[in-house]
Amino acid sequence: MRKKISTLARLGCALFAMIPVAFAQKPDCSLVPGWTQQGEARSFVADTLFEYMDGNAEGYLIYRFVKMDGVNCQSGEDTIVFDISEFADAESAYGMFSANRDPRQPLTQIGTAGQIVPRRAIFVKDKYYVEIGISRDGADVLKAFCTAIEKKLPGSTQIPEKIGWFPTEKLVPDSTRLIPESVLGLRLLRRGYVAEYEYGKAFLVTEDSPEAAAGVMAKLRARFGEVKPAKVADEAFEVADKYLGRLCFFRKGQYLAGYAGVAEGMDPVALSAALAARIP
Amino acid sequence: MRTGLSRRNFLTSLAQTPKLEYGTLGRTGLKVTKVGFGCMITSDPSVIARAIDMGINYFDTARVYSRGNNERMVGSAIKGKRDKLVLSSKVQSRTKEAALADLDTSLRELGTDYLDIWFLHNYRDPAEIKDELIEAQDIAKKQGKIRFSGISTHANQAAIIRAAIEKKFDVVLTSYNFAMDKGLEPSLDAAHKAGIGVVAMKVMAGGSRFQGFYPTDEALRNKMAREGTMLAALKWVLKNPSVDTAIPSMVDTDQLEENIRAMSSKYTDADEKLLAARLEEIRPLYCRMCGKCEGQCRLGLPVADVLRFLTYAEGYGQFTVGREYYQELPAAYAEARCDSCPGCTVNCPNGVRVAQRMRRAQEIFA
């Protein structure tokens, strides 16, 4: 009997502990003094997102969008639009952030990464992506909301590990993005990261297994036709393509990676070897 | 190592270059390929560069796509080729000043002095088409920043097209696909007769409200591509003479190569069969939320809502979300059981097996 009560108590505690987490994922105007909710809260999932942002919903869906909760807040004449989107996983949410930040503006340390410009703020934390827009220039208000909601969102603030695998020399700062489908415009490279360099771009795709990755390499060779074998990691080749420029593809275990659009004077094979050395 | 195309690739590309067909966008006189290019989710600028070389001459983006990053990507891809292309972008802002400011940003990001078409983006209620936005388009025309005005719509399209005719827009951009009912076609014809350019989007029945028609499951999507269902869907749109061009969203080179073939191959009985089969596959399962079942259930159940929750769970793998919504229903609805009913009174005009689907929802959510 005691065991049963103890089990029930643990279950009760667990359920109680889940309550703030569930509420914490919703935007809340009262997080910043002086702001109150205007109108009803809104909520959308994948097949209703168009009701809120028809014409832009696909940009969310492609990153494995799950749901969005939003409110409008008001303080005097000023209004803000405050939305929190949940994605299937932290990598997808980071991907959404990386596609939507302005690469010419600096990032702000909020959650995993954030960006605040005079009229809008975006940040990502774990699988949550937060967007706040304001009707006037108001970086201070945006920062206050971001800081407050960031504390309430559960999960990790770690940047996806694979981003750290790209060499940093001549890397365009904060340029690494998750491409949700068809890296380099090639359907064979299903989903992965692209990092911009001063002399080209590096890419990294994860396959399910080394065998699957080897299968994709074989298809890439066939697709590009006349390729030149190279010695990088498990297998590699280099090729020139009218649209993708000077390329090197290599495979290391389950990873497919390399460089594309490499400028004259740089060696795509040597660059790829340096990238391969950083992949565990 | 040589650069550029190898001889083999060059010969292959020559052999694969499809025949191009053109449409004229109403009174604008703009001559565009029947298959244009929706850039919204394009993964790499090389896909756009390749499309230009293949002969596609109409490209569409919007200020809101990836918060402006998409316009910048398109701008980089069309650099040096702008004059050969028809380029459109869209503005979501709902005041004159904000819209004109957005236009300047669009031009800067796209690296061009003018847009061929500037769409007011995403309208579903004609009352939302404010005079000040039309004035913004007129000002932009006079300044030489745009050549033609447009409006885009994804819902309540017939009403927006009617408004576009009344308000003398030059071009209308509307979702249009095989999964929609026939009610839109007279509106497309009317726009065409009025000299308005008609551009179709969401032609694969993909994206948002018809997500179920364009499955996110990669294996099924690949199967549809192999069978030619996607190509058939595009050809279905292009066979309507009132549609001047279609702009499917193109992610990658493979999709580009597939879509461009729609211009050189006719819509056939085989295509009709493929689309009919696809409609049959989804008909019993996917609620289109037309609302025609409202009030039909003798127990008073909100049928469309429950079927939508089931779609979250089974269509998109979001069981938790579906259950959460179901459990927010009033207790009398959440606890009701179709098995207790002598017979279902709900008739779905789209062929959804309502009773079966309702039982399924009650089984997994309640």
Interface residues (C-beta under 8 A of the other chain):
Chain A: V45 A46 D47 T48 L49 F50 M53 D54 G55 N56 A57 E58 G59 L61 I62 V66 K67 A99 N100 R101 D102 P103 I122 I179 P180 E181 S182 V183 L184 G185 L186 R187 R190 V194 F224 G225 E226 K228 E238 V239 A240 D241 K242 Y243 L244 R246
Chain B: M1 R2 T3 G4 L5 S6 R8 N9 T12 M40 I41 T42 S43 D44 S46 V47 A49 R50 D53 A62 V64 Y65 S66 R67 G68 N69 K90 Q92 H121 N122 R124 S152 H154 A155 G206 G207 S208 R209 Q211 G212 T216 E218 S249 V251 D252 T253 D254 Q255 R308 T311 Y312 G315 Y316 Q318 V321
